[in-house]
């Protein structure tokens, strides 16, 4: 029996003011099922975070979001602000890169967690709220959870603050969690622990995960499927193991060549020349062609479409037969 996606994004486009000649996100489509993890990879400025924010209904007011974002078979873009507030936390939760920017410094951890429960589950007693908060902290590996509820964010370490952020995300057992660079500011040991927590959420609670990261190594540890974004578009997507074993798009190859390998410690790391173009820069043809070492004449003239290569992969590149 085929399990339907919990989230299906179709032709998502996010545009801002008219001074930007290109849309920040252009025709992006993907889906994720319960208990699955999808990785969104790419450099900073490729549209990953704004895609995640648009799913949460948190895109800047100056942005116009079109397309479809279907969660539990309902288009979130049709929801009123009041209805979206009920979805956030209870249906979809988000873990941000820096918990210091998301946790209120003048509220205790317990007060911040309790606030969510009072909003979504007002029928709970104070004792029940406290018990649920303690269980959430304990589930993410925080010792002495009762005492930690009385702490302020500045009184605990960065790694523990990120655990609190994860506890906040799972407090109401959402069906989907969007994790936006959740390990970037952490040391390697704490990073491994946080990734293990996310992996456990996926397997034990059947939570769907969207992991946003510029680090393909992190995505490889968590995600069954991945989509590589460049300048607001998806240039390659499919099964993670297939893409990592044999990337088709030159941008994907460039990202992989920049990742250190334990198996080849002496391998010279390569960088991709140039930078991600801003939305104010107009392009004809493939948007990656000015940075691509394999660019052909047609790359500057014809924009390749994202086409399915086999049952497990899609790519937008003229190097692949039939991509234009």
C-alpha positions as CSV (number, residue, x, y, z in Angstrom):
1,X,0.0,0.0,0.0
2,X,1.4,3.4,-1.1
3,X,1.7,5.9,1.8
4,X,0.5,9.4,0.6
5,X,2.8,12.3,1.3
6,X,2.1,14.4,4.4
7,X,3.5,17.4,2.5
8,X,3.4,18.1,-1.2
9,X,4.8,21.3,-2.6
10,X,3.9,22.0,-6.2
11,X,5.3,24.8,-8.4
12,X,6.2,27.0,-5.4
13,X,7.2,30.5,-6.4
14,X,8.2,33.3,-4.1
15,X,8.5,36.8,-5.5
16,X,9.4,40.1,-3.8
17,X,9.5,43.7,-5.1
18,X,9.9,44.6,-8.8
19,X,13.5,45.6,-8.4
20,X,14.4,41.9,-8.2
21,X,14.4,40.6,-11.7
22,X,14.2,37.0,-10.7
23,X,11.9,35.3,-8.2
24,X,13.6,34.2,-5.0
25,X,12.1,30.7,-5.5
26,X,11.0,29.6,-8.9
27,X,8.7,26.6,-9.6
28,X,10.0,24.4,-6.8
29,X,8.2,21.0,-6.2
30,X,8.9,18.2,-3.8
31,X,7.1,15.9,-1.3
32,X,7.8,14.1,1.9
33,X,6.0,11.1,3.5
34,X,5.5,10.3,7.2
35,X,8.7,8.8,8.7
36,X,10.8,10.1,5.8
37,X,13.4,12.8,5.6
38,X,14.0,15.1,2.7
39,X,17.2,17.2,2.5
40,X,17.3,20.6,0.8
41,X,21.0,21.3,-0.1
42,X,22.8,24.2,-1.6
43,X,24.9,27.3,-0.8
44,X,23.6,30.3,1.2
45,X,21.2,32.3,-0.9
46,X,19.8,29.4,-2.9
47,X,16.3,29.7,-1.5
48,X,16.3,26.9,1.0
49,X,15.3,28.8,4.2
50,X,12.7,31.0,2.5
51,X,11.1,27.7,1.2
52,X,10.9,26.4,4.7
53,X,9.5,29.6,6.0
54,X,6.9,29.7,3.3
55,X,5.7,26.2,4.4
56,X,5.3,27.6,7.9
57,X,3.4,30.7,6.6
58,X,6.3,32.8,7.9
59,X,7.6,34.3,4.6
60,X,8.1,38.1,4.8
61,X,4.9,40.0,4.1
62,X,6.6,41.7,1.2
63,X,6.8,38.3,-0.5
64,X,4.1,36.9,-2.8
65,X,3.9,33.1,-2.5
66,X,2.1,31.1,-5.2
67,X,1.7,27.5,-6.2
68,X,0.5,24.8,-3.8
69,X,1.7,23.7,-0.3
70,X,-0.5,20.8,0.5
71,X,-0.3,19.5,4.1
72,X,-2.6,16.7,5.0
73,X,-4.3,17.2,1.6
74,X,-5.1,20.9,2.3
75,X,-3.5,23.8,0.6
76,X,-1.8,25.9,3.3
77,X,-1.8,29.0,1.0
78,X,-5.6,29.0,1.4
79,X,-5.5,29.2,5.2
80,X,-6.2,32.3,7.1
81,X,-3.5,33.7,9.5
82,X,-5.6,32.4,12.5
83,X,-5.8,28.9,11.1
84,X,-2.1,28.9,10.3
85,X,-1.3,29.7,13.9
86,X,-3.1,26.6,14.9
87,X,-1.1,24.5,12.4
88,X,2.3,25.9,13.6
89,X,3.6,23.8,16.5
90,X,0.7,21.3,16.4
91,X,0.9,20.2,12.8
92,X,4.2,21.6,11.5
93,X,7.1,22.8,13.7
94,X,10.4,24.4,12.8
95,X,13.9,24.1,14.3
96,X,16.0,27.2,13.5
97,X,19.8,27.4,13.1
98,X,20.5,29.5,16.2
99,X,18.3,28.8,19.3
100,X,19.6,32.0,20.9
101,X,17.5,33.9,18.3
102,X,14.3,31.8,18.9
103,X,14.3,31.4,22.6
104,X,13.1,34.4,24.6
105,X,16.0,35.5,26.9
106,X,13.7,36.9,29.6
107,X,11.4,33.8,30.0
108,X,12.3,30.6,31.6
109,X,12.5,27.4,29.5
110,X,9.4,26.1,31.3
111,X,7.4,29.2,30.6
112,X,8.2,29.1,26.9
113,X,7.2,25.5,26.5
114,X,4.1,26.0,28.6
115,X,3.0,28.9,26.5
116,X,2.7,26.6,23.5
117,X,0.6,24.1,25.4
118,X,-1.7,26.8,26.7
119,X,-2.3,28.1,23.2
120,X,-2.9,24.7,21.6
121,X,-4.3,22.7,24.5
122,X,-6.0,25.1,26.9
123,X,-7.8,22.2,28.6
124,X,-4.6,21.0,30.3
125,X,-4.1,21.7,34.0
126,X,-0.8,23.3,35.3
127,X,0.3,19.9,36.5
128,X,-0.3,18.3,33.2
129,X,1.5,21.1,31.3
130,X,4.5,20.7,33.6
131,X,4.6,16.9,33.2
132,X,4.5,17.2,29.3
133,X,7.3,19.8,29.4
134,X,9.5,17.6,31.6
135,X,8.9,14.6,29.3
136,X,9.8,16.7,26.2
137,X,13.1,17.8,27.8
138,X,13.8,14.2,28.9
139,X,13.1,12.8,25.5
140,X,15.8,15.0,23.9
141,X,18.4,13.8,26.5
142,X,18.3,16.7,29.0
143,X,19.1,15.5,32.5
144,X,17.2,16.8,35.5
145,X,14.4,18.2,33.3
146,X,12.4,19.5,36.3
147,X,15.3,21.8,37.3
148,X,16.0,22.9,33.7
149,X,12.5,24.2,33.4
150,X,13.4,27.0,35.8
151,X,16.5,27.9,33.8
152,X,16.8,30.9,31.5
153,X,18.4,30.2,28.0
154,X,21.6,32.0,28.9
155,X,22.1,29.7,31.9
156,X,22.6,26.6,29.7
157,X,25.1,25.6,26.9
158,X,24.5,26.1,23.2
159,X,24.1,22.4,22.6
160,X,21.5,22.2,25.4
161,X,19.7,25.3,24.0
162,X,19.4,23.4,20.7
163,X,18.0,20.4,22.5
164,X,15.4,22.8,24.1
165,X,14.5,24.0,20.6
166,X,14.0,20.5,19.5
167,X,11.9,19.7,22.6
168,X,9.8,22.8,21.7
169,X,9.4,21.5,18.2
170,X,8.2,18.0,19.3
171,X,6.1,19.2,22.3
172,X,2.8,18.8,20.4
173,X,3.8,15.8,18.3
174,X,3.7,17.5,14.9
175,X,3.5,15.5,11.8
176,X,6.2,17.5,10.1
177,X,9.4,19.2,11.4
178,X,11.4,21.6,9.3
179,X,15.0,21.7,10.6
180,X,16.9,24.8,9.2
181,X,20.6,24.2,9.6
182,X,20.1,22.8,13.1
183,X,23.7,21.8,13.7
184,X,25.7,24.6,12.1
185,X,26.6,26.5,15.3
186,X,27.5,23.3,17.2
187,X,30.8,21.4,17.7
188,X,31.2,18.0,16.1
189,X,30.3,16.0,19.2
190,X,27.1,17.9,19.9
191,X,26.2,17.9,16.2
192,X,26.3,14.1,16.1
193,X,24.0,14.0,19.1
194,X,21.5,16.4,17.6
195,X,21.4,14.4,14.3
196,X,20.8,11.2,16.3
197,X,17.9,12.9,18.0
198,X,16.4,13.9,14.7
199,X,16.9,10.4,13.4
200,X,15.1,9.0,16.4
201,X,12.2,11.3,15.8
202,X,11.8,10.1,12.3
203,X,12.0,6.4,13.2
204,X,10.1,6.3,16.5
205,X,7.4,8.9,16.0
206,X,7.1,8.6,12.2
207,X,7.7,12.3,12.0
208,X,8.4,13.7,8.5
209,X,11.5,15.8,8.4
210,X,12.7,18.5,6.0
211,X,16.4,19.1,6.7
212,X,17.8,22.3,5.3
213,X,21.6,22.3,5.1
214,X,24.5,23.5,3.0
215,X,26.4,20.4,4.4
216,X,25.7,17.4,2.2
217,X,27.5,15.2,4.7
218,X,24.7,16.0,7.3
219,X,22.0,15.3,4.8
220,X,23.6,12.0,3.9
221,X,23.3,10.8,7.5
222,X,19.6,11.6,7.9
223,X,17.7,11.9,4.6
224,X,16.4,9.1,2.2
225,X,15.8,11.8,-0.5
226,X,17.3,15.1,-1.3
227,X,16.9,18.1,-3.6
228,X,19.8,20.3,-4.6
229,X,18.7,24.0,-4.9
230,X,20.6,26.7,-6.8
231,X,19.4,30.3,-7.1
232,X,15.9,29.5,-6.2
233,X,15.4,26.4,-8.4
234,X,15.9,22.6,-7.9
235,X,18.7,21.4,-10.3
236,X,18.8,17.8,-9.1
237,X,16.6,15.7,-6.9
238,X,16.0,12.0,-6.0
239,X,17.2,9.2,-3.7
240,X,20.1,10.5,-1.6
241,X,22.3,7.4,-2.1
242,X,21.9,7.6,-5.9
243,X,22.8,11.2,-6.0
244,X,25.8,10.9,-3.8
245,X,27.1,7.8,-5.6
246,X,26.8,9.4,-9.1
247,X,25.8,13.1,-9.2
248,X,24.6,14.3,-12.6
249,X,24.4,18.0,-12.3
250,X,27.8,19.9,-12.2
251,X,26.6,22.0,-9.2
252,X,25.9,18.8,-7.2
253,X,29.3,17.5,-8.2
254,X,30.9,20.8,-7.1
255,X,29.2,20.6,-3.7
256,X,30.4,17.0,-3.2
257,X,33.9,17.8,-4.2
258,X,34.0,20.4,-1.5
259,X,33.2,17.9,1.3
260,X,36.2,16.4,3.2
261,X,36.3,12.6,3.2
262,X,37.7,10.4,5.9
263,X,38.4,7.7,3.3
264,X,40.5,10.1,1.2
265,X,42.1,12.5,3.8
266,X,44.7,13.7,1.3
267,X,42.3,14.6,-1.4
268,X,42.5,18.2,-2.6
269,X,39.1,19.9,-1.9
270,X,37.7,21.8,-4.8
271,X,35.7,25.0,-4.7
272,X,33.1,26.3,-7.1
273,X,34.2,29.5,-8.7
274,X,32.0,32.6,-8.4
275,X,29.0,33.1,-6.1
276,X,25.3,32.5,-6.2
277,X,23.7,35.3,-8.3
278,X,21.3,37.7,-6.4
279,X,17.7,38.0,-7.6
280,X,18.6,41.4,-9.0
281,X,20.8,39.7,-11.7
282,X,19.0,38.8,-14.9
283,X,19.9,35.5,-16.7
284,X,19.2,33.8,-20.0
285,X,19.7,30.1,-20.3
286,X,20.9,28.0,-17.5
287,X,21.4,30.1,-14.3
288,X,24.5,28.0,-13.4
289,X,26.3,28.3,-16.7
290,X,28.6,31.2,-15.8
291,X,30.1,29.0,-12.9
292,X,30.0,25.7,-14.7
293,X,33.2,24.2,-16.1
294,X,31.3,22.1,-18.5
295,X,29.1,24.9,-20.0
296,X,28.3,24.5,-23.7
297,X,27.0,27.3,-26.1
298,X,23.3,26.2,-25.6
299,X,23.7,26.6,-21.8
300,X,23.7,30.4,-22.1
301,X,20.7,30.4,-24.4
302,X,18.3,27.7,-23.3
303,X,17.2,27.1,-19.7
304,X,17.1,23.3,-19.1
305,X,14.0,21.8,-17.6
306,X,14.0,19.5,-14.5
307,X,13.3,16.2,-16.1
308,X,13.0,12.7,-14.6
309,X,15.9,10.5,-15.7
310,X,14.8,7.3,-14.0
311,X,12.3,6.4,-11.3
312,X,14.7,7.7,-8.6
313,X,16.2,10.9,-10.0
314,X,15.5,14.2,-11.8
315,X,18.0,16.7,-13.2
316,X,18.0,20.0,-15.1
317,X,21.2,20.0,-17.2
318,X,22.1,20.1,-20.9
319,X,24.8,17.5,-20.3
320,X,22.1,15.0,-19.7
321,X,20.4,13.8,-22.8
322,X,16.9,15.4,-23.4
323,X,17.2,18.0,-20.6
324,X,16.1,20.8,-23.0
